[in-house]
């Protein structure tokens, strides 16, 4: 028996004896899954930031996820995502992005880097959908109640408020439960964390003001372990932008932004 195979068997036996489960990402090759993503967006701005104090919008995007490749040793996987319908973002229709993940479902990268015909905002949304594939599993076996730290791409809200093109943040994940419906095993995982404080500048009617953004990110997801696919995911991001500019006062709120994103397997 090869040493690598022996190590895998011993790892599984130790996990079984301890009552813990090794969560791993094993999407089936040539699998096809259809999803609907709904994003609800609301933003409240101070009068010096915008003439309209409150704005809101809802986007609905239908897309298909294709399993392309899974390493037999569990080292990594590749999936592609095709946008089938985006009524409010029609240039995204037909766009495809590849997501490469390791054996724990951590997103390694996406391809391609450029998307002719799409605005910068649309490209960020496409990459966010690709990132939603990742289940962020821990290295060690876990049981309900166990937690771990995950590193994920910053959500669009943080990038929008900070003016950055990319960023990473750390969240806390907890295995809430292992559900076992007929012919399936679902890992129910909760996630939460504080968004990093980011220093930036904001255009206002008084000129550009130094500001800082902060917030929270809370949600949960359900992942089918035998099928290797995300079943449900919901995420709420709250971001507040404040300034200490002398002309407006300490900790003056410039903007509050809330987004609620839900992804459902059809």
C-alpha positions in Angstrom: 0.0 0.0 0.0 1.3 3.4 -0.9 2.2 5.7 2.0 -0.2 8.4 0.8 -3.1 6.0 0.7 -2.2 4.8 4.2 -2.1 8.3 5.6 -5.6 9.0 4.2 -7.0 5.8 5.8 -5.4 6.6 9.2 -6.7 10.1 9.0 -10.3 8.8 8.3 -10.0 6.3 11.1 -8.9 8.9 13.7 -11.7 11.2 12.6 -14.3 8.4 12.9 -13.0 7.3 16.4 -13.2 10.9 17.7 -16.7 11.5 16.3 -15.4 14.3 14.2 -15.8 14.6 10.4 -13.2 15.7 7.9 -15.1 18.2 5.7 -13.7 18.1 2.1 -14.6 19.6 -1.2 -15.3 16.9 -3.9 -17.5 18.3 -6.6 -18.5 15.6 -9.1 -16.9 15.9 -12.5 -19.4 16.7 -15.3 -22.1 17.7 -12.7 -24.5 20.5 -13.6 -26.3 22.6 -11.0 -28.7 25.5 -11.5 -28.8 28.4 -9.0 -30.7 31.6 -8.4 -29.0 34.5 -6.7 -30.9 37.4 -5.2 -29.2 40.5 -3.8 -31.1 43.2 -2.0 -29.2 46.5 -1.6 -30.0 49.6 0.5 -28.0 52.7 1.2 -28.6 55.7 3.4 -26.4 58.8 2.7 -26.0 62.1 4.6 -27.1 65.2 2.7 -23.5 66.2 2.0 -22.9 62.9 0.2 -26.0 62.5 -2.0 -29.1 64.6 -2.8 -31.2 61.4 -2.5 -30.8 60.2 1.1 -31.9 56.6 0.6 -31.5 54.2 -2.4 -32.3 50.6 -2.8 -32.3 47.9 -5.5 -32.8 44.2 -6.1 -30.9 42.0 -8.5 -31.8 38.5 -9.5 -29.2 36.4 -11.4 -29.7 32.8 -12.7 -26.6 30.8 -13.3 -25.3 27.3 -14.0 -22.4 25.7 -12.3 -20.5 23.0 -14.2 -18.0 20.5 -12.5 -14.9 20.4 -14.7 -12.2 18.6 -12.8 -11.5 17.0 -9.4 -8.1 15.6 -8.5 -8.5 12.0 -7.3 -6.3 12.7 -4.4 -8.5 15.5 -3.3 -5.8 18.2 -4.0 -8.1 20.5 -5.9 -11.0 21.1 -8.2 -12.2 23.3 -11.1 -15.7 24.5 -11.8 -17.1 26.9 -14.3 -20.0 29.3 -13.8 -22.2 30.6 -16.7 -24.6 33.4 -16.2 -27.9 32.3 -17.8 -30.1 35.3 -17.0 -29.4 38.7 -15.4 -32.3 40.9 -16.3 -31.0 44.1 -14.6 -27.4 43.4 -15.7 -28.0 42.1 -19.2 -24.4 42.5 -20.5 -23.5 39.7 -18.0 -25.8 37.2 -19.8 -23.6 34.3 -21.2 -20.5 35.4 -19.3 -18.5 32.5 -17.9 -15.9 32.4 -15.2 -13.7 29.6 -13.9 -13.1 29.0 -10.2 -10.1 26.9 -8.9 -10.4 25.6 -5.3 -8.2 23.4 -3.1 -9.4 20.2 -1.3 -10.9 22.3 1.5 -12.9 24.4 -0.8 -10.7 27.5 -0.4 -10.8 29.6 -3.5 -7.4 29.8 -5.1 -8.0 32.0 -8.1 -10.5 32.8 -10.9 -10.0 33.0 -14.7 -10.0 34.9 -17.0 -8.7 38.2 -15.6 -10.5 40.4 -18.1 -14.1 40.4 -19.5 -14.5 42.7 -22.6 -17.9 44.3 -22.6 -18.5 44.2 -18.8 -18.2 47.1 -16.5 -15.8 47.0 -13.5 -18.9 46.5 -11.2 -20.2 43.6 -13.2 -16.7 41.9 -13.2 -16.7 42.2 -9.4 -20.2 40.6 -9.2 -19.1 37.8 -11.4 -16.0 37.1 -9.2 -18.3 37.3 -6.1 -20.5 34.6 -7.6 -17.4 32.4 -8.2 -16.3 33.0 -4.6 -19.7 31.9 -3.4 -18.8 28.3 -4.6 -16.2 28.0 -1.9 -17.4 26.3 1.3 -14.3 27.3 3.4 -13.8 24.0 5.2 -11.2 23.6 8.0 -8.0 21.6 7.8 -8.8 19.4 10.9 -11.9 17.2 11.4 -14.8 18.9 13.2 -18.0 18.1 14.9 -21.1 20.3 15.6 -20.1 23.2 17.7 -16.5 23.4 16.5 -15.3 26.6 14.9 -12.4 27.7 12.6 -11.1 30.8 10.8 -11.5 31.3 7.1 -9.9 33.9 4.7 -12.2 35.1 1.9 -12.3 37.9 -0.7 -13.8 41.0 0.7 -17.4 41.5 -0.3 -18.4 44.1 -2.9 -19.7 46.4 -0.2 -16.3 46.8 1.4 -14.6 47.4 -2.0 -17.3 50.0 -2.9 -17.0 51.9 0.4 -13.1 51.8 0.6 -12.5 52.4 -3.1 -10.1 49.4 -3.2 -10.0 46.8 -6.1 -9.3 43.8 -3.9 -8.9 42.8 -0.3 -9.0 39.8 2.0 -10.7 39.4 5.3 -10.9 36.8 8.0 -14.2 35.4 9.4 -15.2 32.8 12.0 -17.0 29.7 10.8 -18.9 27.2 13.0 -20.3 23.8 12.1 -23.9 24.2 13.4 -25.1 20.8 12.5 -24.6 17.7 10.3 -28.0 16.9 8.8 -28.7 13.5 7.2 -31.7 13.5 4.9 -32.3 10.5 2.7 -29.2 9.7 0.6 -27.4 12.9 1.6 -25.4 14.6 4.3 -25.6 18.3 4.8 -23.1 20.5 6.6 -24.8 23.5 8.1 -22.2 26.2 8.7 -22.6 29.7 10.2 -20.2 32.5 9.5 -19.6 35.9 11.2 -17.0 38.5 11.6 -16.0 42.1 11.9 -15.0 43.8 8.6 -11.6 45.5 8.8 -11.6 49.3 9.4 -10.5 50.9 6.1 -9.2 54.5 5.8 -10.5 56.2 2.6 -11.7 59.6 1.3 -15.2 60.5 0.3 -16.4 63.2 -2.1 -19.0 65.5 -0.5 -20.5 68.9 -1.1 -17.8 70.2 1.3 -15.0 68.6 -0.7 -13.2 65.4 -0.2 -13.3 64.3 3.4 -11.1 61.7 5.2 -13.3 58.8 6.3 -13.2 55.2 7.6 -15.5 52.3 6.9 -16.3 49.4 9.3 -19.0 46.8 9.5 -20.1 43.2 10.0 -20.6 40.1 7.9 -23.1 37.4 9.1 -24.6 34.4 7.4 -24.9 30.7 7.0 -24.7 28.0 4.3 -25.7 24.4 3.7 -23.3 22.2 1.7 -24.0 18.6 0.5 -20.9 16.6 1.2 -21.6 13.5 -1.0 -22.7 15.7 -3.9 -20.0 18.3 -3.4 -22.3 21.2 -4.0 -23.6 24.3 -2.2 -27.3 23.9 -1.5 -28.1 27.2 0.1 -26.3 30.3 1.2 -27.3 33.6 2.7 -25.1 36.6 3.8 -25.8 40.0 5.3 -23.2 42.7 5.1 -23.5 46.0 7.0 -21.1 48.8 6.4 -20.9 52.2 8.0 -18.8 55.1 6.7 -17.9 57.9 9.2 -15.7 61.0 9.2 -14.0 63.0 11.9 -13.7 66.1 9.8 -13.8 69.3 12.0 -16.4 71.0 9.8 -19.0 68.3 10.4 -18.1 66.9 13.8 -16.6 63.7 15.3 -17.9 60.3 14.1 -20.4 61.9 11.7 -22.1 59.1 9.7 -21.7 59.7 5.9 -23.2 56.5 4.7 -24.8 53.2 5.8 -25.1 50.3 3.5 -26.8 46.9 3.9 -26.9 44.0 1.4 -28.6 40.7 1.8 -27.6 38.0 -0.7 -29.3 34.6 -1.0 -28.2 31.7 -3.3 -30.5 28.7 -3.8 -29.9 25.5 -5.6 -32.8 24.8 -8.0 
